[in-house]
Amino acid sequence: MRFFISNFSLHLPTQVIVMRNFFIISFFFFFSSVYSQRNLMFGGSSENKSDTTSTKHDEFDLKKASFDMYRIVSIERDTTYVDTSLTIKKDYEYNYLRKDNFGLLPFANEGQTYSTLDFGIKKFSSLPEIGFSGKHFNYLQADEIKYYSVATPITDLYFKTVMEQGQSVDALIAVNTSERLNFSAAFRGLRSVGKYINQLTSNGNFRFTTSYNTKNKRYFLNLHFTGQDLLNQENGGITTISDFESGNPDYDNRARLEVYLKDAKSFLKGKRYFVDHVFRINKNVSNNSIYIGHRFIYENKFYEYNQATVASTVGNTTVYRFGDAYLSSKINDHTRYNRMYNKLSAVYENSLLGKFQFFVEDYQYNYYYKQILFLDTGLVPNALKDEINIVGGQYSYQKGKWNGKFTYSNSITNQSVSNFDASLKFDLNEQNNFEFRFQNLNKIPDNIYNLYQSSYVSYNWYNNFNNEKINNLEATANTKWLNASLQISSIKDYLYFSDNSTNPLQQLVTPKQYDKTINYLSVKVAREFKWWKLALDNTVLYQQVDQEDDILNVPKITTRNTLYFSNYFFKKALYLQTGFTLNYFTKFYMNDYNPVTTEAFVQNQTKIGDFPMLDFFVNGRIRQTRIFLKAEHFNTLFSKTNQHFSAPNYPYRDFMIRFGLVWNFFQ
């Protein structure tokens, strides 16, 4: 316990020091790279030159480096370009996750967990992960890391104000020492105290990437390192909902509302090493080429739940929120996890027939605690560990307007793991394309479902759940008239958490498996209407679930509608967008949130929804700088009562004005 408190007391200053050192290093790295790169590209030297000559060279640099020379490459080698434009989509992506979060409902403070409104955004993998899903919305996965190929150094700076006492920043610099070797380094940092008691967020996400290819382009390499730590104070929600809903101005200061937990914290820390490289056997690219590829991932994670005071007070009543505990105070639960993944592949590519890939995967994981528990309910071991070997094949075809990929893999060890994934895309023309995908997945449960240890009596379990069986069909149409998608899923042996307690003041959450089939349907339609300098952007999601019990709960309707005005000002030096965005979803039994496991759990007592979230925004672009100003949820200024929640006992965000910018530098 003493070790954890000392670490926590140093956590915030250490993060500040790391950020400071990162920016200092980036500063020198940036300018030294700029200098060397100009010499390489334009025949410069260390000799002094006149201002006129420098200006001519700068103009030549900008003309020579076109937009398609600033490439962003994904793990699957899909390529996009650095984009400094201002569109309504950029407004949707201007948030802590740096992506469109439609279908996710944030909690009151920046950097907390999210409630999921759109079940269709959930990604499934056949291999087991650690769990603790509430901590992973802000955790950058391997497929979210981007690699850069840039003609000259670029910098991307993101800044946004937060709820209270802090800021949200994301800084990236990408440089190249030559056309074939590129580096990027980035740090995302967040600190926000929040409006409620015990709600501090302090997160840091560092990533470093390298991409390289040989001069003859026979060998390609991508690698990255990430170091991430996510700390949240956990207050367990407010204790007296009536005080919040009353609209009593005495509670406009949200720190006056009592919460269940005043000194609880959850902390996730992880490091990942990733290498992906490919070598072409034949010297030159021909109609028949053979490649050998290897992908390596090593990752370790550490999760900790800390609660100094076990008892909570609700009015004059003493409550043990998570039931009986083995300790009377100073709960400090640790979970450790590491995994190693290797994939070796051989690819035969024929210009007429397509690409044939055969691969072997080796996946090893170790999920563990320090002790073995002998309980009245049975033995709870201290570890889950396994090695899974998989063989598979993939066929890719791209010809004319058709693009397809078909993958099948199956385990050759004792575990029952399989994945069949088929996708087909048809590009009718530049404005219209259609995509179809089918996936059949046999998924091993995440580790937290099968094993967990805690100082709380009810939070110790050891299970041997069946694999989840998932069939998923998707169809997408992107046309000049509208964008639409259809998803149909069938899930057997669905895993979830639920509360065993009959006392509404307690949470005794445990994992369960639903042995019946759940059928899920979603239809999403997006369309933007434009007239003059006005535009109305609409996204509507319809969801329906067929199940015997209320296990998978989603809102039937989720919608986002934005009405905005766009125009140039000051001789086109400023491009301005201003308007209103309405977010809304119908009432449903929204999942609750458990701080001990940071997992959402099923509840069927409280319906949440049917409240509008109305924002007013003014966005502007001056050259490569985009400025954002938003009055969030301003309709609460006119509401006499408060009905807005992100989960039971967790209020949604109140009205506040936030601003910030995204600034790109090109050298």
C-alpha positions in Angstrom: 0.0 0.0 0.0 2.8 2.4 0.9 4.4 1.7 -2.5 1.2 2.6 -4.4 0.5 5.8 -2.5 4.0 7.1 -3.1 3.7 6.2 -6.8 0.4 8.0 -7.0 1.6 11.1 -5.3 4.4 11.3 -7.9 2.2 10.4 -10.8 1.1 13.8 -11.9 4.5 15.6 -11.6 6.2 12.7 -13.3 3.8 12.9 -16.2 4.5 16.6 -16.5 8.2 16.0 -16.5 7.8 13.3 -19.2 5.8 15.7 -21.4 8.4 18.5 -20.9 11.3 16.2 -21.8 9.3 14.9 -24.8 8.8 18.4 -26.2 12.4 19.4 -25.6 13.7 16.3 -27.4 11.1 16.8 -30.2 12.1 20.4 -30.6 15.8 19.6 -31.2 14.9 16.5 -33.3 12.6 18.6 -35.4 14.9 21.4 -36.3 17.9 19.2 -36.8 15.9 17.1 -39.2 14.6 20.1 -41.0 18.1 21.3 -41.6 19.5 18.0 -42.7 16.5 17.3 -44.9 16.7 20.6 -46.8 20.4 19.8 -47.5 19.5 16.3 -48.8 16.6 17.4 -50.9 17.8 20.7 -52.4 21.6 20.5 -52.4 22.0 22.8 -49.4 25.2 23.1 -47.4 26.3 24.5 -44.1 27.4 27.8 -45.8 25.4 30.9 -45.0 23.1 32.1 -47.8 21.2 35.4 -48.4 17.6 35.8 -47.4 16.6 36.0 -51.0 18.1 32.6 -51.7 16.4 31.0 -48.7 13.1 32.4 -49.7 13.4 30.9 -53.2 14.3 27.6 -51.7 11.3 27.7 -49.4 9.0 28.4 -52.3 10.6 25.5 -54.2 10.1 23.2 -51.2 6.4 23.9 -51.0 5.9 23.4 -54.8 7.9 20.2 -54.8 6.2 18.6 -51.8 2.6 18.0 -53.0 -0.1 16.7 -50.6 0.3 13.0 -51.8 3.9 13.1 -50.4 2.6 13.2 -46.8 1.2 9.7 -46.4 -0.3 8.1 -43.3 -0.2 4.3 -43.5 -2.2 1.8 -41.4 -1.1 -1.6 -40.1 -2.8 -3.1 -43.1 -1.0 -0.7 -45.4 -4.1 1.3 -46.3 -2.9 4.8 -47.2 -4.4 8.2 -46.5 -2.9 11.7 -46.6 -2.4 14.5 -44.1 -5.6 16.6 -44.3 -5.7 20.2 -43.0 -9.2 21.0 -44.3 -12.1 21.9 -42.1 -15.3 19.9 -42.6 -18.1 18.9 -40.3 -16.4 15.5 -40.0 -13.4 17.2 -38.4 -15.7 18.7 -35.8 -17.0 15.2 -35.0 -13.4 14.0 -34.6 -12.4 16.9 -32.3 -12.5 15.0 -29.0 -10.1 13.1 -26.7 -10.3 9.9 -28.8 -9.5 11.9 -32.0 -12.1 9.9 -33.9 -15.9 10.2 -34.6 -17.5 8.9 -31.4 -21.0 8.5 -32.7 -22.5 5.6 -30.7 -20.5 6.4 -27.6 -21.8 8.4 -24.7 -19.0 9.9 -22.5 -19.1 10.2 -18.8 -19.0 13.6 -17.0 -15.3 14.0 -17.0 -12.9 13.9 -19.9 -10.9 10.6 -20.1 -13.4 8.5 -18.2 -15.2 5.5 -19.7 -18.1 5.5 -22.2 -21.5 3.9 -22.4 -22.0 2.1 -25.7 -25.1 3.1 -27.6 -24.1 1.4 -30.9 -23.4 -2.3 -30.3 -22.2 -2.6 -34.0 -19.0 -0.7 -33.3 -17.7 -3.5 -31.0 -14.8 -5.4 -32.5 -14.4 -9.1 -32.0 -11.2 -11.1 -32.0 -10.9 -14.9 -31.6 -8.0 -14.6 -29.2 -8.4 -13.8 -25.5 -7.6 -10.3 -24.1 -7.1 -9.2 -20.5 -10.6 -7.6 -20.1 -11.3 -4.5 -18.1 -13.0 -3.0 -21.1 -13.9 0.3 -19.5 -10.2 1.2 -19.4 -9.6 0.4 -23.0 -11.6 3.1 -24.8 -8.6 5.4 -24.3 -6.0 2.7 -24.7 -4.4 2.7 -28.2 -4.4 -0.7 -29.8 -1.9 -2.0 -32.3 -4.2 -1.4 -35.3 -4.8 2.2 -34.2 -1.1 3.2 -34.6 -0.3 5.0 -37.8 3.0 5.1 -39.7 4.2 8.1 -41.7 6.0 8.6 -45.0 6.6 12.4 -45.4 8.5 14.5 -47.8 9.4 17.0 -45.1 8.9 17.1 -41.3 5.3 17.6 -40.1 3.9 18.4 -36.7 0.3 17.9 -35.5 -0.7 19.7 -32.3 -4.1 19.1 -30.6 -5.2 21.1 -27.6 -8.6 21.3 -25.9 -9.8 22.6 -22.6 -11.3 20.3 -20.0 -13.9 20.4 -17.3 -11.7 21.6 -14.4 -8.0 22.2 -13.6 -6.2 20.7 -16.5 -5.9 20.3 -20.3 -6.0 17.7 -23.1 -3.1 17.7 -25.5 -1.9 15.4 -28.3 1.4 16.3 -30.0 2.9 14.4 -32.9 6.0 15.0 -35.0 6.9 12.9 -38.1 10.3 13.3 -39.9 12.3 11.5 -42.5 16.1 11.2 -42.7 15.7 10.0 -46.3 12.9 9.0 -48.6 13.1 5.4 -47.3 13.4 6.0 -43.5 10.6 7.8 -41.5 10.1 8.3 -37.8 7.3 9.7 -35.7 6.9 10.4 -32.0 3.8 11.4 -30.2 2.4 12.0 -26.7 -1.2 12.3 -25.7 -1.7 13.8 -22.2 -4.7 14.5 -20.2 -5.4 15.9 -16.8 -8.9 17.0 -15.6 -10.2 17.2 -12.0 -13.9 17.1 -13.1 -17.0 18.7 -11.5 -17.8 15.9 -9.1 -16.1 14.6 -6.0 -13.3 12.1 -6.6 -13.3 12.3 -10.4 -9.7 13.1 -11.4 -8.4 11.8 -14.7 -4.7 11.6 -15.5 -3.7 9.8 -18.7 -0.6 9.5 -20.8 -0.2 7.7 -24.2 3.3 7.8 -25.7 4.0 6.2 -29.1 7.0 6.0 -31.3 7.0 4.6 -34.9 9.5 3.8 -37.6 8.9 2.8 -41.2 11.7 1.8 -43.6 12.2 0.2 -47.0 15.3 -0.7 -49.0 16.2 1.2 -52.1 15.1 -1.7 -54.4 11.9 -2.0 -52.4 12.4 -5.7 -51.6 12.2 -5.2 -47.8 9.6 -3.2 -45.8 9.6 -2.6 -42.1 7.1 -1.0 -39.7 7.7 -1.0 -35.9 6.3 0.9 -33.0 6.5 1.2 -29.2 3.7 2.4 -27.0 3.8 3.3 -23.3 0.4 4.1 -21.8 -0.9 4.8 -18.3 -4.5 5.6 -17.5 -5.5 6.7 -14.1 -9.1 7.5 -13.0 -10.5 8.3 -9.6 -13.7 6.3 -9.2 -16.6 7.8 -7.2 -19.1 5.1 -8.0 -21.8 7.6 -9.0 -23.9 10.0 -6.9 -25.9 8.6 -4.0 -29.0 10.7 -4.1 -30.5 10.9 -7.6 -33.4 13.1 -6.4 -31.0 15.9 -5.4 -29.5 16.0 -8.9 -32.8 15.7 -10.7 -34.6 18.4 -8.6 -32.9 21.3 -10.4 -32.2 22.8 -7.0 -29.6 25.6 -7.6 -27.9 24.5 -4.3 -26.6 21.6 -6.3 -25.5 23.5 -9.3 -22.1 23.1 -7.7 -21.8 19.4 -8.4 -19.2 18.9 -5.7 -22.0 19.2 -3.2 -23.6 16.0 -4.4 -22.6 13.0 -2.3 -20.9 10.1 -4.1 -20.4 6.4 -3.0 -16.6 6.4 -3.1 -14.3 9.3 -2.1 -10.9 7.7 -2.3 -11.1 4.9 -4.9 -8.8 4.8 -8.0 -8.3 2.5 -11.0 -5.1 2.4 -12.9 -4.1 0.6 -16.1 -0.5 0.7 -17.4 0.8 -1.0 -20.6 3.8 -1.3 -22.8 3.8 -2.8 -26.3 6.6 -3.6 -28.8 5.5 -4.2 -32.4 7.4 -5.3 -35.5 6.0 -6.0 -38.9 8.3 -6.7 -41.9 8.1 -8.2 -45.4 10.8 -9.4 -47.8 10.3 -10.1 -51.5 12.2 -13.2 -52.6 12.5 -12.4 -56.3 14.8 -9.5 -57.2 12.3 -7.4 -59.2 8.6 -7.0 -59.1 7.1 -9.3 -61.8 3.8 -11.0 -62.7 4.7 -13.7 -60.1 6.2 -12.5 -56.8 6.9 -14.4 -53.6 7.0 -12.6 -50.2 8.0 -13.7 -46.7 6.4 -11.8 -43.8 6.7 -11.8 -40.0 4.7 -9.9 -37.4 5.8 -9.8 -33.7 3.9 -8.3 -30.7 4.9 -8.3 -27.1 2.7 -6.5 -24.6 2.4 -6.4 -20.9 -0.3 -4.7 -18.8 -0.8 -4.0 -15.2 -4.3 -3.2 -13.6 -4.8 -1.9 -10.1 -7.9 -1.0 -8.1 -7.3 0.9 -4.9 -9.8 1.9 -2.2 -8.6 3.2 1.1 -12.0 3.4 2.8 -14.2 0.4 2.4 -17.5 1.8 4.0 -19.6 4.4 2.2 -22.2 6.7 3.7 -25.6 7.4 2.1 -27.4 9.9 4.2 -27.1 8.5 7.7 -26.7 4.9 6.5 -23.4 3.0 6.3 -23.2 1.1 3.0 -20.6 -1.5 1.8 -21.0 -0.7 -1.9 -19.3 -3.9 -3.1 -20.3 -6.2 -0.3 -18.1 -7.8 2.4 -14.4 -7.5 2.2 -11.4 -9.4 3.7 -9.8 -6.1 4.6 -11.4 -3.3 6.7 -9.4 -0.7 4.8 -6.7 -0.1 2.2 -7.9 -2.4 -0.6 -5.3 -2.7 -3.3 -6.1 -5.3 -6.0 -3.5 -6.1 -8.7 -3.9 -7.9 -12.0 -0.9 -8.6 -14.3 -1.0 -9.7 -17.9 1.5 -10.3 -20.7 1.2 -11.7 -24.2 3.5 -12.6 -27.1 2.3 -13.0 -30.7 4.2 -14.2 -33.7 2.9 -14.6 -37.2 4.9 -16.0 -40.1 3.5 -15.8 -43.6 4.3 -16.7 -47.1 2.7 -14.9 -50.0 2.4 -15.7 -53.7 1.2 -12.8 -55.8 0.1 -13.2 -59.4 -0.9 -10.1 -61.4 -3.8 -12.0 -62.9 -5.0 -14.4 -60.2 -4.4 -12.2 -57.1 -2.6 -12.8 -53.8 -2.4 -16.1 -51.9 -1.2 -16.0 -48.3 -0.5 -18.9 -46.0 0.3 -18.2 -42.3 1.1 -19.7 -39.0 0.3 -17.9 -35.7 1.7 -18.5 -32.2 -0.1 -16.7 -29.3 1.1 -17.0 -25.7 -0.4 -15.2 -22.8 0.0 -15.1 -19.0 -2.7 -13.6 -16.8 -1.9 -13.9 -13.1 -2.1 -12.9 -9.4 0.3 -13.4 -6.5 -1.7 -16.0 -4.6 -4.0 -19.1 -4.8 -7.3 -18.7 -2.9 -9.1 -21.5 -1.1 -12.6 -20.3 -0.6 -15.9 -22.0 0.5 -17.1 -21.8 -3.1 -14.0 -23.6 -4.3 -10.4 -23.0 -5.4 -9.4 -19.8 -7.2 -6.1 -20.3 -9.0 -3.5 -17.5 -9.3 -3.0 -17.7 -13.1 -4.4 -18.4 -16.6 -1.7 -19.2 -19.2 -1.8 -20.9 -22.5 -0.2 -21.2 -25.9 -2.4 -21.2 -29.0 -1.1 -22.2 -32.5 -3.1 -21.3 -35.5 -2.8 -22.0 -39.2 -4.7 -20.2 -41.9 -4.8 -18.8 -45.4 -5.9 -15.6 -47.1 -6.8 -14.8 -50.7 -6.9 -11.2 -51.9 -8.1 -10.1 -55.3 -8.1 -6.7 -56.9 -9.1 -6.3 -60.5 -10.9 -3.4 -62.1 -13.8 -2.3 -59.9 -13.7 -5.4 -57.6 -11.7 -5.8 -54.4 -12.0 -8.9 -52.2 -10.3 -10.5 -49.3 -11.1 -14.0 -47.8 -9.5 -15.3 -44.7 -9.8 -18.6 -42.8 -7.9 -19.7 -39.7 -8.2 -22.5 -37.2 -6.2 -23.7 -34.2 -4.1 -26.8 -34.3 -3.7 -27.0 -30.6 -6.3 -28.1 -28.0 -8.3 -24.8 -28.0 -11.3 -24.4 -30.3 -10.5 -21.2 -32.2 -11.6 -20.4 -35.7 -12.2 -17.3 -37.8 -13.7 -17.0 -41.3 -13.8 -13.5 -42.6 -14.9 -12.6 -46.2 -15.2 -9.1 -47.6 -16.0 -7.9 -51.1 -16.0 -4.3 -52.4 -17.3 -3.0 -55.7 -16.4 0.5 -56.9 -19.0 1.6 -59.4 -17.3 5.0 -59.8 -15.6 7.6 -57.7 -18.9 8.6 -56.0 -20.5 5.2 -55.5 -19.2 2.0 -53.9 -20.6 -1.1 -52.2 -19.1 -3.4 -49.6 -20.2 -6.7 -48.2 -18.7 -8.7 -45.3 -19.4 -11.9 -43.5 -17.6 -13.2 -40.4 -17.9 -16.5 -38.5 -16.0 -16.4 -35.3 -15.3 -18.9 -32.5 -13.9 -16.6 -29.7 -12.1 -17.6 -26.5 -13.5 -15.6 -23.5 -11.4 -12.6 -22.2 -9.5 -13.5 -19.1 -11.5 -11.4 -16.7 -14.5 -13.6 -17.3 -12.7 -16.8 -16.2 -10.5 -15.5 -13.4 -10.5 -12.5 -11.0 -9.2 -12.0 -7.5 -10.1 -9.1 -5.2 -10.2 -8.1 -1.5 -14.0 -8.1 -1.9 -15.5 -11.5 -1.1 -18.0 -11.5 -4.0 -15.3 -10.5 -6.5 -13.4 -13.7 -6.6 -14.2 -16.3 -9.3 -12.8 -19.0 -11.4 -14.9 -20.2 -14.5 -14.5 -22.3 -17.6 -16.9 -20.6 -19.9 -17.6 -21.8 -23.4 -16.3 -19.9 -26.5 -18.6 -17.2 -27.9 -19.9 -18.1 -31.3 -20.6 -15.1 -33.5 -22.0 -14.8 -37.0 -21.9 -11.3 -38.4 -23.1 -10.0 -41.8 -22.5 -6.4 -42.9 -23.5 -4.5 -46.1 -22.4 -0.9 -46.8 -23.4 1.5 -49.5 -21.5 4.8 -50.0 -23.3 6.8 -52.7 -23.7 10.4 -53.8 -27.2 10.3 -52.4 -26.6 8.8 -49.0 -24.4 6.4 -47.0 -26.1 3.4 -45.5 -25.1 0.3 -43.6 -26.8 -2.9 -42.5 -25.5 -5.3 -39.8 -27.1 -8.6 -38.8 -25.4 -10.6 -36.0 -26.2 -13.9 -34.3 -24.4 -14.6 -31.0 -24.4 -17.8 -29.0 -23.0 -18.2 -25.5 -22.8 -14.4 -25.1 -20.7 -13.3 -22.1 -21.8 -10.4 -19.9 -21.7 -9.1 -16.3 -24.7 -8.6 -14.1 -25.5 -7.7 -10.5 -26.4 -10.4 -8.0 -27.4 -8.0 -5.2 -31.0 -7.3 -4.2 -29.9 -4.2 -2.3 -30.0 -1.2 -4.7 -27.1 0.4 -2.7 -24.8 -2.5 -3.4 -23.1 -3.9 -6.5 -22.2 -7.6 -6.4 -21.2 -8.0 -10.0 -20.1 -11.4 -11.5 -19.7 -12.7 -15.1 -22.3 -14.9 -16.7 -22.9 -16.7 -19.9 -26.2 -16.7 -21.8 -26.9 -20.1 -23.3 -29.6 -18.9 -25.8 -29.1 -17.2 -29.1 -29.2 -13.4 -29.4 -30.0 -11.9 -32.8 -29.0 -8.3 -33.4 -30.0 -5.9 -36.3 -28.9 -2.4 -37.0 -29.5 0.0 -39.9 -27.5 3.3 -40.1 -28.2 6.0 -42.6 -26.2 9.2 -43.1 -27.1 12.1 -45.5 -26.0 15.7 -45.8 -28.3 18.2 -47.5 -26.7 21.5 -48.8 -28.4 24.7 -49.9 -26.6 28.0 -50.5 -24.1 28.2 -47.6 -26.2 26.1 -45.3 -26.0 22.4 -44.7 -27.9 19.8 -42.6 -25.9 16.7 -41.8 -27.8 13.7 -40.5 -26.9 10.3 -39.0 -29.7 8.0 -37.8 -29.1 4.5 -36.3 -31.9 2.0 -35.8 -31.2 -1.1 -33.6 -33.3 -4.1 -32.8 -32.5 -7.2 -30.6 -34.3 -10.5 -30.6 -33.7 -12.4 -27.3 -35.7 -14.2 -24.7 -34.2 -12.2 -21.8 -33.0 -8.6 -21.6 -29.3 -9.3 -21.9 -28.1 -7.2 -24.8 -29.8 -3.8 -24.4 -29.5 -1.0 -26.9 -31.6 2.1 -27.8 -33.9 1.7 -30.8 -33.1 5.1 -32.2 -29.8 7.0 -32.0 -29.5 10.2 -34.0 -27.1 13.1 -34.7 -28.2 16.1 -36.6 -26.1 19.2 -37.4 -27.3 22.4 -39.0 -24.5 24.7 -39.9 -23.4 27.7 -42.0 -20.1 27.9 -43.9 -18.4 30.8 -45.6 -15.0 32.5 -46.3 -14.1 35.8 -44.8 -11.3 38.4 -45.0 -10.4 37.7 -48.6 -10.7 34.0 -48.0 -8.0 34.1 -45.3 -10.6 32.7 -42.8 -13.0 29.8 -43.5 -15.7 29.7 -40.9 -18.3 27.1 -39.9 -21.0 27.7 -37.2 -24.1 25.9 -36.2 -25.9 23.5 -33.9 -25.6 19.7 -33.3 -28.3 17.7 -31.7 -27.5 14.2 -30.2 -30.4 12.0 -29.0 -31.2 8.4 -28.2 -34.4 6.7 -27.0 -34.9 5.3 -23.5 -33.5 1.8 -22.8 -32.1 -0.2 -20.0 -28.6 1.2 -20.3 -25.7 -0.9 -18.8 -24.4 0.3 -15.4 -20.7 0.7 -14.6 -18.7 -1.2 -12.0 -15.5 0.6 -10.8 -13.8 -2.5 -9.4 -13.7 -4.3 -12.7 -14.2 -1.2 -14.9 -16.8 -3.3 -16.8 -20.3 -2.4 -17.9 -23.0 -4.7 -16.5 -26.6 -5.5 -17.4 -29.3 -3.9 -15.3 -33.1 -3.9 -15.8 -34.4 -1.4 -13.3 -33.6 2.0 -14.7 -34.2 3.3 -18.2 -32.0 6.1 -19.4 -32.4 8.3 -22.5 -35.0 10.5 -24.3 -33.1 13.7 -23.5 -31.6 16.0 -26.1 -27.9 17.0 -26.1 -27.7 20.3 -28.0 -24.3 21.9 -28.8 -23.5 25.3 -30.5 -20.2 25.5 -32.2 -18.0 28.0 -34.1 -15.1 26.5 -36.0 -12.5 28.3 -38.2 -9.5 27.5 -40.4 -6.6 29.9 -41.0 -4.1 28.2 -43.3 -3.1 24.9 -41.5 -4.7 25.9 -38.2 -8.2 24.8 -37.2 -9.8 26.5 -34.2 -12.8 25.0 -32.4 -15.2 26.7 -29.9 -18.2 24.8 -28.6 -21.0 25.5 -26.0 -21.7 21.9 -25.0 -25.2 20.7 -23.9 -26.4 24.3 -23.6 -30.1 23.3 -23.5 -29.6 22.5 -19.8 -29.6 26.2 -19.2 -33.3 26.2 -19.9 -34.3 23.0 -18.1 -36.0 23.0 -14.7 -35.0 19.4 -13.9 -32.0 17.3 -14.7 -32.7 14.0 -16.5 -29.4 13.5 -18.3 -27.3 10.5 -17.3 -24.4 8.5 -18.9 -25.3 5.4 -16.8 -27.4 4.8 -13.7 -26.1 7.1 -10.9 -23.6 8.8 -13.3 -24.9 12.2 -14.6 -24.0 13.3 -18.1 -22.0 16.5 -18.7 -23.6 19.9 -17.9 -23.4 23.0 -19.9 -19.9 24.3 -20.4 -17.9 26.2 -23.0 -14.8 24.5 -24.4 -12.3 25.6 -27.0 -9.0 24.5 -28.6 -7.2 24.0 -31.9 -5.5 21.5 -34.2 -2.3 23.0 -35.7 -0.2 21.4 -38.5 3.3 22.5 -39.4 4.9 21.6 -42.7 8.7 22.3 -43.2 
